[in-house]
Amino acid sequence: EVYDEMTAAGGARLVADVAELRVAAAVWLDDEKLAQAAGKAGREVVERNRGATSRTVTTLLALAGSG
């Protein structure tokens, strides 16, 4: 789910093989603005999801009657 959000935001790319990885890396290395935008998008996704594990555990414990 987070990976889908990350790719949709432009903070990550799905590659099928080493050749695609080289192309993706080259694009970011050759275009500083694009690389910065991807980094910013990735950080924003991470920030939006910060604390998700803790919230999930809290919810599960409450549902189980332990919270």
Secondary structure as GFF3:
##gff-version 3
##sequence-region A 1 67
A	DSSP	alpha_helix	2	9	.	.	.	ID=ss1
A	DSSP	alpha_helix	18	30	.	.	.	ID=ss2
A	DSSP	alpha_helix	32	49	.	.	.	ID=ss3
A	DSSP	alpha_helix	52	63	.	.	.	ID=ss4
###
